[in-house]
Amino acid sequence: MRFRIQHQPAALTAHNWMNAGVLVLNVTYEALTEIPAERAVVLLSMGVAETVADREPPFPVRSQRVAIALPQTIRLLRYVYVPHQVIVDDGSRATFAGVLRRDNYRCGYCDAHFAGTVDHVLPRSRGGPNSWANLVACCAPCNSFKSDRTPEEAGMRLLWEPKAPRHAEKAQRRIWKELATV
């Protein structure tokens, strides 16, 4: 799984320590993601994670009864299963059912709630691929009107730019939901 490296503050203070990034490792020491230091301190205090590497120079986070050294890296104490995911980008081949789900069955041209067809932004007759960036959910009247023209030629405008779905973000939300129940 990929993780995003956040901008690290130059010097930690009482006002900016929460925004410092902390690397989260699975039980197997596999990198999962990077989280804000505030969330890492919560995981440590709940006993869900342990510190692998402390931040240098040391920066203590204090409460009324507890002092925790701000970590650089933490390791979860329970294994979090992360299924293998195929990397999907805008140029990847898309299925019609996947495009309809991605667009929530809403027409990309008139925002109708009953889109049951899929339109090629660049028509297939002109070499348009079946990719996430070239397909948009479309209602039958808009699809018929547009025909084999581009949206500009048909005088239509797309309400949003078609892009590949973001499965990694959904998986990340699921991981945090699992950790919240611990």
C-alpha positions in Angstrom: 0.0 0.0 0.0 1.3 3.5 -0.7 1.5 6.1 1.9 1.6 9.8 1.7 4.5 11.7 3.4 3.2 14.8 5.0 5.2 18.0 5.3 7.2 17.9 8.5 7.4 21.1 10.6 10.9 22.4 11.0 10.8 22.5 14.9 8.1 21.0 17.0 6.2 23.3 19.3 3.1 23.0 21.5 1.1 24.4 18.6 2.3 22.3 15.6 3.2 18.8 17.0 -0.2 17.4 16.1 0.5 17.9 12.4 3.8 16.0 12.4 3.6 12.8 10.4 4.0 9.4 12.1 4.6 6.2 10.0 2.3 3.3 10.9 3.6 -0.2 10.4 1.6 -3.4 10.5 2.5 -6.2 13.0 4.7 -7.6 10.3 6.6 -4.2 10.0 5.0 -3.6 6.6 4.4 0.2 6.1 0.6 0.9 6.0 0.3 4.7 6.0 1.3 7.9 7.6 -1.0 9.5 10.1 -1.0 12.8 12.2 0.9 12.6 15.4 -2.2 13.4 17.4 -3.8 10.1 16.1 -0.6 8.2 16.8 -0.6 9.3 20.4 -4.2 8.1 20.8 -3.3 4.7 19.4 -0.4 4.5 21.8 -2.4 5.5 24.8 -5.2 3.0 23.9 -2.6 0.2 23.7 -3.3 -0.5 20.1 0.2 0.3 19.0 3.8 0.5 20.2 6.6 2.9 19.5 9.3 1.6 17.1 11.3 4.8 16.7 11.2 7.9 18.8 11.5 11.4 17.3 14.8 13.1 17.5 15.2 15.4 19.4 12.7 13.9 21.9 9.4 15.7 22.2 7.2 14.7 25.2 3.4 14.9 24.9 2.0 15.4 28.3 -1.4 15.1 29.9 -2.3 15.5 33.6 -1.1 11.9 34.4 0.8 10.6 31.4 3.8 11.7 29.4 4.4 10.0 26.0 7.4 10.6 23.8 6.3 11.6 20.4 7.1 8.7 18.0 8.5 8.8 14.5 7.2 5.3 13.8 4.6 3.1 15.5 3.7 -0.5 15.0 0.2 -1.9 15.4 -0.1 -4.8 17.9 -2.9 -6.5 15.8 -2.5 -7.5 12.2 -4.6 -5.4 9.8 -5.3 -7.4 6.6 -4.8 -5.2 3.5 -6.0 -7.1 0.4 -3.9 -7.0 -2.7 -5.2 -4.2 -4.9 -4.6 -3.7 -8.6 -3.5 -0.2 -9.3 -6.2 1.5 -11.3 -5.6 4.8 -13.0 -7.5 7.0 -15.5 -6.1 5.1 -18.5 -7.1 1.7 -17.1 -9.8 -0.3 -18.8 -13.2 0.3 -17.2 -16.4 -1.8 -17.2 -19.7 -0.2 -18.0 -21.1 -1.4 -14.6 -18.1 0.1 -12.8 -18.7 3.5 -14.5 -22.3 3.5 -13.6 -21.5 2.7 -9.9 -18.7 5.4 -9.9 -21.1 8.0 -11.2 -23.9 6.9 -8.9 -26.2 6.3 -12.0 -26.3 10.1 -12.6 -26.0 11.5 -16.1 -22.7 13.3 -16.6 -24.4 15.9 -18.9 -27.8 16.7 -17.4 -27.4 15.2 -13.9 -30.5 13.0 -14.4 -30.9 10.3 -11.7 -31.7 7.5 -14.1 -28.6 7.1 -16.2 -28.6 3.6 -17.6 -26.1 3.9 -20.4 -22.4 4.8 -20.7 -21.1 7.4 -23.1 -17.6 7.7 -24.6 -16.5 11.3 -24.2 -14.2 10.8 -27.2 -16.4 8.5 -29.4 -15.2 5.0 -30.1 -15.6 5.8 -33.8 -12.7 8.3 -33.4 -10.5 5.9 -31.4 -11.8 6.7 -27.9 -10.8 3.9 -25.5 -12.9 2.1 -22.8 -11.0 3.8 -20.0 -12.1 5.5 -16.8 -11.2 8.9 -18.1 -13.2 8.5 -21.3 -16.4 6.9 -20.0 -19.2 8.7 -18.2 -22.7 7.5 -17.1 -25.3 9.0 -19.4 -29.1 9.0 -19.7 -30.5 7.7 -23.0 -31.7 11.1 -24.3 -28.3 12.7 -23.8 -26.5 9.7 -25.2 -28.7 9.8 -28.4 -28.3 13.5 -28.8 -24.5 13.4 -28.4 -24.3 10.4 -30.8 -20.7 10.1 -32.2 -19.7 13.7 -31.6 -17.5 15.1 -28.9 -19.2 17.1 -26.1 -18.0 20.4 -27.6 -19.3 19.5 -31.1 -22.7 18.6 -29.6 -22.8 21.8 -27.5 -22.9 19.8 -24.3 -20.7 20.1 -21.2 -19.6 17.5 -18.8 -20.6 18.3 -15.2 -17.5 16.5 -13.8 -14.3 15.1 -15.1 -14.4 11.3 -15.3 -11.6 9.7 -13.3 -10.7 6.3 -12.0 -12.3 5.4 -8.6 -10.0 5.6 -5.6 -10.0 2.2 -4.0 -7.0 3.0 -1.8 -8.9 5.8 0.0 -11.8 3.4 0.7 -9.4 0.8 2.1 -7.8 3.4 4.3 -11.2 4.5 5.8 -12.0 0.8 6.4 -8.7 0.3 8.3 -9.3 3.3 10.5 -12.9 2.1 11.2 -11.5 -1.3 12.3 -9.0 0.4 14.6 -11.7 2.6 16.1 -13.6 -0.5 17.4 -10.5 -1.7 19.3 
